[in-house]
């Protein structure tokens, strides 16, 4: 199956053609671990988890690399403020990142390189850029990339250099030859962590790190570079310039960028103070609901955050879970035997939709159609053991392998509860309805189980399970 991606370089939908048959290299810009991960981070890493799952589902061996910027101004300032080591601080928030993403069922990357592990390679690349005339050291310990020397600067952001002076995050310095020139190496300021270099003690600039780490793990060029739209300029633009200037080769073939999370239509960010940490959100909504909410919108579009949006996601996910629960009930009732998850009609349809630029909302719609078919077949008593097994296998494969929404196991009611249900059914046959009602109440009060009468017989349901809303 062909996969099509919107390539920011060309601003068009392109068929993915890997550099190496059957393999895909994916580099995603990671977090700066100085604070708790928030919903904006989750949007990015769930997006690229979807892309990885899609690539793997169609047969690619994916080499997924995601860095940690484990040394920069924000880290040093926060560590000093708290009176802790910068390495203690970054270790703390890297652990918190992994915990938050694991709960979202984001697959772990194959490698997580850190800036502090690649300083020697960064110094070598800077020296090469100086040697080739693309960078200069003004003598104060800094080293800058000369933007004017790279003729195709702006090809990713589609901005002309004369229009970029008012662009975001352009550093101003009296020692720079041009205001657009950006730092490759920052001379010593007496910070807690610095390294020796040919230009004096200091530490790497921001952009150089990803050029070095991506090429170290994936080579140059590599297949796909991912990140949020805020990284298009200047970060990814600068990565292209320094990487291609150093190696006379394309940097990456496809650039894929996800849209922002907004609050009241304004971008969520720490600097604006309108961000919500995942830890805070998980106190109110389950991580599965958060993931459903994030993939319910096309990845390139903004997605607006609100409790109401998450409640709607909870209801939609609960509907899918109910379809799975009904099928699991049928499997037990019909003695259908174990299910081996495999692809089928819904998974093929969902994959085809996802292959068109990771269009997860359309894939979710296909799964909701599947749930509707389950409810219809169940109500009309169309299921037998074989068809129930096929439906369940297809739905489970799609949810787990393609969308990262593994269904919750319905679980088995305790033997005493099953005995009470059997007794209740016997009372109904004997028209002892008062006793049957009493048993229903007992199941609810003692086991938090409700009884649902279905065309296939009565089943027990957890009265507090599956809403996805906390408290």
C-alpha positions, -999 to +999 in steps of 0.1 A: +000+000+000+013+035-009+015+061+018+011+098+010+025+126+032+022+164+030+058+174+026+064+209+041+094+213+016+071+211-014+038+221+003+022+192-015+010+157-010+037+133-020+040+095-023+065+082+003+094+066-014+121+054+011+158+057+005+161+020+013+135-006+002+115-018+032+131+006+057+121+040+069+142+065+089+121+088+111+137+116+132+114+136+155+125+166+175+121+158+212+115+179+243+137+201+264+132+184+298+130+214+322+093+211+330+064+186+329+052+174+295+020+191+284-008+185+259+011+202+231+039+176+235+013+148+234-001+161+201+033+159+184+043+125+198+009+109+193+010+122+157+044+106+149+034+074+168+005+072+143+029+076+114+052+050+128+023+025+133+011+031+098+046+025+083+050-006+103+015-018+094+023-018+057+056-036+063+083-010+068+111-016+093+111+018+110+142+033+126+126+059+149+149+084+166+139+112+190+163+134+208+164+151+242+177+187+243+192+181+277+212+213+280+201+248+272+194+282+288+160+271+303+175+240+319+203+259+335+180+287+347+155+262+362+182+241+379+198+272+394+164+284+406+157+251+423+193+246+436+198+213+418+221+199+392+211+204+356+215+167+351+193+159+380+166+182+366+167+167+331+167+132+344+136+140+365+116+154+335+128+127+311+114+101+334+082+121+337+080+123+299+083+085+295+057+079+321+032+103+304+038+089+269+037+053+280+002+059+293-008+073+259+005+041+243+031+061+224+057+035+212+092+042+225+117+053+198+145+030+190+170+056+201+169+087+224+202+106+218+210+136+240+230+167+233+254+161+261+264+128+246+273+143+212+293+174+220+325+161+203+306+154+171+290+189+173+324+205+176+337+186+146+307+197+125+312+233+135+349+232+126+339+217+092+314+246+086+342+271+094+366+254+071+341+255+043+334+292+048+298+288+061+306+298+097+328+322+115+341+328+150+342+366+159+367+360+186+345+362+217+340+324+220+309+323+199+306+307+165+279+317+140+265+303+108+265+328+080+230+326+065+240+347+034+264+320+023+237+295+020+218+305-011+187+283-006+180+295+030+143+298+034+133+269+012+114+251+040+096+281+055+091+297+021+103+331+034+128+354+018+158+363+039+148+400+037+115+391+052+129+371+080+144+399+101+111+402+119+108+364+122+105+344+154+134+337+177+161+356+157+190+363+180+204+398+181+241+403+188+266+431+181+293+405+171+272+389+143+279+399+107+242+396+099+211+397+122+199+364+107+231+345+115+225+320+142+247+305+170+265+272+164+285+275+196+279+298+226+310+311+244+314+307+281+291+327+304+303+309+335+274+284+334+273+252+355+280+230+324+304+239+297+329+221+274+363+229+259+364+237+222+388+253+197+370+286+203+371+285+241+348+270+267+311+270+260+283+249+248+264+241+216+237+263+201+202+249+197+200+240+160+233+222+155+223+193+179+197+178+157+218+180+125+245+160+143+223+135+161+200+127+131+229+120+108+247+100+135+217+076+138+201+078+103+227+092+080+222+121+055+199+123+038+173+103+058+136+098+051+113+117+074+119+146+098+090+154+121+080+180+146+055+207+155+047+236+131+065+260+154+098+242+145+096+250+107+113+283+114+139+288+126+149+253+139+143+231+109+152+258+085+186+262+102+191+225+104+188+222+067+212+251+061+240+238+084+236+201+074+235+207+037+264+232+039+285+207+058+278+176+036+267+188+001+237+165+004+200+169+011+192+168+048+159+150+049+135+141+021+101+146+038+093+172+065+061+165+084+047+190+109+017+187+132-006+216+141-009+233+174-031+226+204-050+258+211-070+271+240-098+295+229-081+295+195-047+307+209-017+284+207-010+265+239+025+272+253+044+276+285+054+312+276+017+322+274+009+303+306-022+286+290-008+251+289-021+220+307+003+193+319-006+157+311-004+150+348-032+175+354-053+162+325-049+125+336-065+135+369-098+141+351-096+119+320-081+086+312-050+086+288-070+065+263-096+094+261-068+119+257-053+099+228-087+095+211-092+133+214-058+140+199-063+117+169-099+128+163-086+159+144-064+158+113-028+161+125-020+193+104-050+212+117-051+230+151-071+213+178-088+233+204-087+221+240-116+220+264-132+197+289-162+194+266-140+181+238-125+155+261-160+145+273-171+140+237-140+119+230-148+098+261-183+091+248-170+082+213-144+059+227-169+044+251-191+035+222-162+016+206-154-001+238-190-012+242-188-029+208-157-048+219-174-058+252-204-071+233-182-092+211-162-106+240-195-115+258-206-133+226-173-152+224-178-165+259-215-173+254-210-190+220-178-209+231-160-194+201-125-201+214-095-178+215-091-149+190-059-142+171-060-106+161-057-101+123-065-076+096-099-076+079-124-052+062-123-024+088-085-025+092-080-024+054-104+005+051-088+023+081-053+017+067-063+031+033-076+062+049-046+066+072-023+062+041-037+095+028-016+118+050-022+101+083-059+109+082-069+095+116-103+112+118-114+092+088-099+060+102-118+066+135-150+071+115-144+037+099-141+022+133-173+039+145-190+024+114-177-010+125-191-004+160-225+004+144-224-029+125-216-048+157-246-032+175-269-039+145-258-076+142-261-080+179-296-065+181-308-086+152-290-117+165-270-122+133-238-133+151-226-168+153-192-179+168-173-175+135-186-141+126-182-128+161-146-139+161-139-122+127-155-090+139-135-090+171-102-099+155-106-071+129-116-044+154-089-053+179-061-053+153-072-019+140-075-003+174-043-018+188-019-018+159-030+011+138-046+037+161-029+028+194-061+025+213-059-010+228-094-021+240-097-026+277-104-062+287-139-067+299-126-089+327-144-118+342-170-114+368-163-132+401-179-167+405-203-155+431-216-128+408-220-153+380-239-176+403-262-147+413-269-139+376-277-176+370-301-176+400-317-144+387-323-160+353-339-190+370-362-167+390-373-149+359-382-182+343-403-191+373-419-156+373-404-148+407-397-113+396-394-098+431-365-122+439-350-114+405-351-077+412-335-082+446-306-101+430-302-073+404-299-048+433-274-071+451-252-074+421-251-036+418-244-029+455-219-056+462-201-060+429-209-027+411-223-048+382-254-041+362-274-066+342-282-061+306-307-084+289-297-091+253-309-113+225-281-137+235-290-137+271-282-116+301-247-102+306-230-084+335-215-049+330-192-029+352-213+001+363-183+024+367-161+012+338-154+027+305-165+063+308-129+076+307-138+105+330-122+106+364-141+114+395 
